[in-house]
């Protein structure tokens, strides 16, 4: 997408500012703002900004978080078991040394 004022390609979706923006949304147009000249204009709807795409991204990040939790849990389990075993061994050595 190019800015109609300066021709630059650094544009981003703009916030909805006026009720007219809703009318443009029904016409499958979305407000954009140029990062260089700050001009506001309307263009075709970016499929990445629809509510379905946002929901899918949010769900994907939720799945990724769950996957990372499982990975962390699987890596921490042996460390925790080793620590518990070491503590039990230390208590056992303390018990044995109390006889002498």
C-alpha positions as CSV (number, residue, x, y, z in Angstrom):
1,X,0.0,0.0,0.0
2,X,1.3,3.4,-0.9
3,X,0.5,6.8,0.6
4,X,-1.5,8.8,-2.0
5,X,0.1,12.1,-0.8
6,X,3.8,11.3,-0.7
7,X,4.0,7.8,-2.3
8,X,5.8,6.2,0.6
9,X,5.1,2.6,1.5
10,X,5.4,3.0,5.3
11,X,1.7,3.0,6.2
12,X,-0.1,1.6,9.2
13,X,-3.8,1.1,10.1
14,X,-5.2,4.3,11.7
15,X,-7.7,4.4,14.6
16,X,-11.3,5.0,13.9
17,X,-11.9,8.7,14.6
18,X,-15.3,9.6,13.1
19,X,-18.6,7.9,12.4
20,X,-17.8,8.1,8.7
21,X,-15.1,5.5,9.3
22,X,-17.8,2.9,10.0
23,X,-19.4,3.7,6.6
24,X,-16.0,3.2,4.9
25,X,-15.7,-0.1,6.8
26,X,-19.0,-1.3,5.3
27,X,-17.5,-0.5,1.9
28,X,-14.5,-2.7,2.7
29,X,-12.2,0.2,3.2
30,X,-10.1,0.9,6.2
31,X,-8.4,4.1,7.5
32,X,-4.6,4.2,7.1
33,X,-2.0,6.7,8.2
34,X,1.4,7.3,6.5
35,X,4.4,7.1,8.8
36,X,6.3,9.7,6.8
37,X,3.9,12.5,6.1
38,X,1.2,11.5,8.6
39,X,-1.6,11.8,5.9
40,X,-4.8,9.8,6.7
41,X,-6.5,8.0,3.8
42,X,-8.7,5.0,3.1
43,X,-7.7,1.8,1.4
44,X,-8.7,-1.8,1.1
45,X,-9.1,-3.8,4.3
46,X,-6.0,-5.6,5.4
47,X,-6.9,-9.2,6.1
48,X,-4.5,-9.2,9.0
49,X,-6.5,-6.7,10.9
50,X,-10.0,-8.3,10.8
51,X,-11.4,-9.6,14.0
52,X,-11.1,-13.2,12.8
53,X,-7.4,-12.8,12.1
54,X,-6.8,-11.1,15.5
55,X,-8.6,-13.9,17.2
56,X,-6.6,-16.5,15.4
57,X,-3.3,-14.7,16.3
58,X,-4.4,-14.5,20.0
59,X,-5.4,-18.2,20.0
60,X,-2.0,-19.1,18.3
61,X,-0.1,-17.2,21.0
62,X,-2.2,-18.9,23.7
63,X,-1.3,-22.3,22.2
64,X,2.3,-21.2,22.0
65,X,2.2,-20.2,25.7
66,X,0.7,-23.6,26.6
67,X,3.4,-25.4,24.6
68,X,6.1,-23.4,26.3
69,X,4.6,-24.2,29.7
70,X,4.7,-27.9,28.9
71,X,8.3,-27.7,27.6
72,X,9.4,-25.8,30.8
73,X,7.6,-28.3,33.0
74,X,9.3,-31.2,31.2
75,X,12.7,-29.6,31.6
76,X,12.1,-28.7,35.3
77,X,10.8,-32.1,36.4
78,X,14.2,-33.9,36.4
79,X,15.9,-30.9,38.1
80,X,13.2,-31.0,40.9
81,X,13.5,-34.8,41.3
82,X,17.2,-34.5,41.5
83,X,16.9,-31.8,44.2
84,X,14.5,-34.0,46.2
85,X,16.7,-37.0,45.9
86,X,19.7,-35.0,47.0
87,X,17.8,-33.7,50.0
88,X,16.7,-37.2,51.0
89,X,20.3,-38.4,50.6
90,X,21.5,-35.5,52.8
91,X,18.9,-36.4,55.5
92,X,20.0,-40.1,55.3
93,X,23.7,-39.2,55.7
94,X,22.8,-37.0,58.7
95,X,20.9,-39.9,60.2
96,X,23.8,-42.2,59.7
97,X,26.3,-39.7,61.2
98,X,24.2,-39.3,64.3
99,X,25.1,-42.9,65.4
100,X,28.8,-42.2,65.7
